[in-house]
Amino acid sequence: QVQLVESGGGLVQAGGSLRLSCAASGRTFSSYVMGWFRQAPGKEREFVGVTSWSAGSTYYADSVKGRFTISRDNAKNTVYLQMATLKPEDTAVYYCAAARTYYGSNAQAYDYWGQGTQVTVSS
């Protein structure tokens, strides 16, 4: 069981940067796979990226590869999504998610979700 809380969303101009944080409860944070997803108005929830401490692996969607970076601080029970060179099409509600045994892009396979944080990119 884990509780997730996102923060760091806001309004930013195109080309700018923003860092999102996802704070998790519990002492076993490093054992969870942590994913980031986003959902724009009128669209389905979209995979952004995922990181596994146990596997030492990180994977990104093609739409954000090279611009977004996931990092993890196990001592602080926090995972970050550093977003750079933001585009208007990045505008969405961003969610972090945790999985016990799954590593991948399928949102339905994740066990826990945060409430989301709004990111708006103006042109």
C-alpha positions in Angstrom: 0.0 0.0 0.0 1.3 3.4 -1.0 0.0 6.9 -1.1 1.1 9.2 -4.0 1.0 13.0 -4.1 2.0 15.0 -7.2 3.2 18.6 -7.1 5.0 21.2 -9.3 2.4 21.8 -12.0 1.6 25.2 -13.3 1.7 27.6 -16.3 4.8 27.8 -18.4 5.6 29.3 -21.8 6.6 27.2 -24.8 10.2 26.3 -24.7 10.3 26.5 -20.9 11.0 23.9 -18.3 9.1 22.5 -15.3 9.8 19.8 -12.7 7.1 17.7 -11.3 7.4 15.8 -8.0 5.7 12.7 -6.8 6.0 11.9 -3.1 5.2 8.4 -1.9 4.6 7.0 1.5 6.1 3.9 3.0 9.6 2.4 3.6 9.6 0.2 0.5 9.6 2.9 -2.1 12.6 1.5 -4.0 10.8 -1.8 -4.6 8.0 -0.1 -6.7 8.1 0.6 -10.4 7.1 4.3 -10.8 5.4 5.6 -13.9 4.3 9.0 -15.3 1.1 9.5 -17.4 -0.7 12.4 -18.7 -4.2 13.2 -19.9 -5.2 16.1 -22.2 -8.8 17.4 -22.5 -10.8 15.0 -24.7 -8.0 12.4 -25.0 -7.2 9.1 -23.3 -4.6 8.8 -20.6 -1.1 8.6 -22.3 2.0 7.0 -21.1 5.0 9.3 -20.5 7.7 7.2 -18.9 8.5 4.6 -16.3 11.5 3.8 -14.1 12.4 0.6 -12.2 15.0 0.8 -9.5 15.3 -2.9 -9.2 15.8 -3.4 -12.9 17.9 -0.3 -13.3 15.8 0.7 -16.3 14.0 3.8 -17.5 11.8 4.1 -20.6 10.1 7.0 -22.3 7.3 7.5 -24.8 8.6 8.7 -28.2 6.6 12.0 -27.8 8.8 13.1 -24.9 12.0 11.2 -25.4 15.0 13.6 -25.3 12.9 16.3 -23.5 11.7 14.7 -20.4 13.8 13.0 -17.7 12.7 10.8 -14.8 14.8 10.7 -11.7 14.3 9.0 -8.3 15.4 9.8 -4.8 14.8 6.7 -2.7 15.9 8.3 0.5 13.2 11.0 0.1 10.6 8.5 -1.3 10.2 10.9 -4.3 10.2 10.5 -8.1 10.6 13.5 -10.4 9.7 14.3 -13.9 11.9 17.0 -15.4 10.3 18.5 -18.4 12.2 20.7 -20.8 11.6 22.3 -24.2 7.9 22.2 -23.4 5.3 22.4 -26.2 1.7 23.4 -26.2 0.8 19.8 -26.9 2.4 18.8 -23.6 -0.6 20.5 -21.8 -2.3 17.9 -19.7 -3.0 16.7 -16.2 0.1 14.7 -15.2 -0.2 11.7 -12.9 2.3 9.5 -11.2 1.6 5.8 -10.6 3.2 2.9 -8.7 3.3 -0.8 -9.6 4.4 -3.7 -7.4 5.4 -6.2 -10.1 4.7 -4.5 -13.4 7.1 -2.5 -15.7 5.6 -1.0 -18.8 3.3 1.5 -20.4 -0.2 0.0 -19.6 -1.9 2.3 -17.2 -4.4 -0.4 -16.1 -1.5 -2.5 -14.7 -0.5 0.1 -12.1 -1.7 -0.4 -8.6 -1.6 3.1 -7.1 -2.3 6.6 -8.5 -1.9 10.2 -7.4 -4.5 12.9 -7.9 -2.7 14.6 -10.7 -1.2 18.1 -11.3 -2.1 20.4 -14.1 0.6 21.5 -16.6 -0.3 24.2 -19.1 2.1 25.3 -21.8 1.2 28.6 -23.6 2.4 29.5 -27.1 
